[in-house]
């Protein structure tokens, strides 16, 4: 089996174009992981305060429970976003593999519909992940008391 060097070079170039999206996927995974870590840390802190109350925090227990509910919602949104961003990464990785295999097979392997399907599903998953991240950021923002409350 002989592979034309020009065809191989063109196949590599074609397959590498979607790889830039994989960089965005990796960055989003990192951001989501950091956000989830902060939610988990805050949840653990509040759960400790609820399990071991001191005289200064007894009056704040209802607020802690409310905040734990908000943190649970945020954690769910981050996890859902993570699922979609990983699905995006898998779909785009498959797209790269399909493009490379189709190009290097000398025209014997026709994957045009499969490539379109995996690429579109990857982009769709990425968009859903971004929307879920936006909702989580909005939930986080609205859970903060923005107005100064007099004591």
C-alpha positions as CSV (number, residue, x, y, z in Angstrom):
1,X,0.0,0.0,0.0
2,X,1.5,3.3,-1.2
3,X,0.5,6.6,0.3
4,X,1.1,9.8,-1.8
5,X,3.1,12.3,0.3
6,X,1.1,15.3,-1.0
7,X,-2.2,13.5,-0.1
8,X,-0.9,12.6,3.3
9,X,0.2,16.2,4.0
10,X,-3.2,17.5,2.8
11,X,-4.9,15.0,5.1
12,X,-2.9,16.0,8.1
13,X,-3.7,19.7,7.4
14,X,-7.4,19.0,7.0
15,X,-7.5,16.8,10.1
16,X,-5.7,19.5,12.2
17,X,-8.2,22.3,11.6
18,X,-10.7,20.9,14.2
19,X,-7.9,20.4,16.7
20,X,-8.1,24.1,17.6
21,X,-11.5,23.4,18.9
22,X,-10.0,20.8,21.2
23,X,-7.9,23.5,22.7
24,X,-11.0,25.4,23.6
25,X,-12.5,22.2,25.0
26,X,-9.4,21.7,27.2
27,X,-9.6,25.3,28.5
28,X,-13.3,24.9,29.3
29,X,-12.7,21.6,31.1
30,X,-10.1,23.4,33.2
31,X,-12.4,26.3,34.0
32,X,-15.3,24.0,34.9
33,X,-13.0,21.9,37.1
34,X,-11.9,25.0,39.0
35,X,-15.5,26.2,39.4
36,X,-16.6,22.8,40.7
37,X,-13.7,22.7,43.1
38,X,-14.8,26.0,44.6
39,X,-18.4,24.8,44.9
40,X,-17.2,21.6,46.6
41,X,-14.9,23.5,49.0
42,X,-17.6,25.9,50.0
43,X,-20.1,23.1,50.5
44,X,-17.8,21.2,52.7
45,X,-17.2,24.4,54.8
46,X,-20.9,25.0,55.2
47,X,-21.7,21.3,56.0
48,X,-19.0,21.5,58.7
49,X,-20.6,24.6,60.2
50,X,-24.0,22.9,60.2
51,X,-22.7,19.7,61.8
52,X,-20.6,21.5,64.4
53,X,-22.3,24.8,65.1
54,X,-20.8,27.3,67.4
55,X,-22.7,30.0,69.3
56,X,-21.9,32.6,66.6
57,X,-23.3,30.6,63.7
58,X,-26.5,29.2,65.1
59,X,-28.5,32.2,63.9
60,X,-27.0,31.7,60.4
61,X,-28.0,28.1,59.9
62,X,-31.0,28.8,57.7
63,X,-28.8,30.9,55.5
64,X,-26.2,28.2,55.3
65,X,-28.9,25.6,54.3
66,X,-30.2,28.0,51.6
67,X,-26.6,28.5,50.3
68,X,-26.1,24.7,50.2
69,X,-29.1,24.4,48.0
70,X,-27.8,27.0,45.6
71,X,-24.4,25.3,45.6
72,X,-26.1,21.9,44.8
73,X,-27.8,23.6,41.8
74,X,-24.5,25.1,40.7
75,X,-22.7,21.7,41.1
76,X,-25.4,20.1,38.9
77,X,-25.0,22.7,36.2
78,X,-21.3,22.4,36.2
79,X,-21.4,18.6,36.0
80,X,-24.0,18.8,33.1
81,X,-21.7,21.3,31.3
82,X,-18.8,19.0,31.8
83,X,-20.7,16.1,30.3
84,X,-21.4,18.1,27.2
85,X,-17.9,19.5,26.8
86,X,-16.4,16.0,27.1
87,X,-18.9,14.8,24.5
88,X,-17.7,17.7,22.3
89,X,-14.1,16.6,22.8
90,X,-14.9,13.0,21.8
91,X,-16.9,14.1,18.8
92,X,-14.2,16.4,17.5
93,X,-11.5,13.8,18.2
94,X,-13.6,11.4,16.1
95,X,-13.9,14.0,13.4
96,X,-10.1,14.5,13.2
97,X,-9.6,10.7,13.1
98,X,-12.3,10.3,10.3
99,X,-10.8,13.1,8.2
100,X,-7.3,11.6,8.5
101,X,-8.5,8.1,7.7
102,X,-10.6,9.3,4.8
103,X,-7.7,11.3,3.3
104,X,-5.1,8.6,3.7
105,X,-7.2,5.7,2.4
106,X,-6.8,7.0,-1.2
107,X,-10.5,7.6,-1.7
108,X,-11.5,4.1,-0.8
109,X,-13.1,5.3,2.5
110,X,-16.1,7.6,2.1
111,X,-16.9,9.2,5.5
112,X,-18.3,12.6,4.5
113,X,-21.7,12.1,6.2
114,X,-20.0,10.6,9.3
115,X,-17.6,13.6,9.4
116,X,-20.4,16.1,9.2
117,X,-22.4,14.3,11.9
118,X,-19.6,14.1,14.4
119,X,-18.5,17.7,13.7
120,X,-22.0,19.1,14.0
121,X,-22.6,17.1,17.2
122,X,-19.3,18.3,18.6
123,X,-20.2,21.9,17.9
124,X,-23.7,21.4,19.3
125,X,-22.4,19.8,22.5
126,X,-19.9,22.7,22.9
127,X,-22.7,25.3,22.6
128,X,-24.9,23.4,25.1
129,X,-21.9,23.3,27.5
130,X,-21.4,27.1,27.1
131,X,-25.1,27.8,27.8
132,X,-25.0,25.6,30.9
133,X,-21.9,27.4,32.1
134,X,-23.7,30.8,31.5
135,X,-26.6,29.6,33.6
136,X,-24.3,28.5,36.4
137,X,-22.5,31.8,36.4
138,X,-25.9,33.6,36.6
139,X,-27.0,31.4,39.5
140,X,-23.7,32.2,41.2
141,X,-24.1,35.9,40.6
142,X,-27.7,36.1,41.7
143,X,-27.0,34.1,44.9
144,X,-24.8,37.0,46.1
145,X,-26.4,39.8,48.0
146,X,-25.3,42.7,45.9
147,X,-26.9,45.5,48.0
148,X,-25.3,46.7,51.1
149,X,-27.4,45.7,54.0
150,X,-27.2,48.0,57.1
151,X,-26.5,46.2,60.4
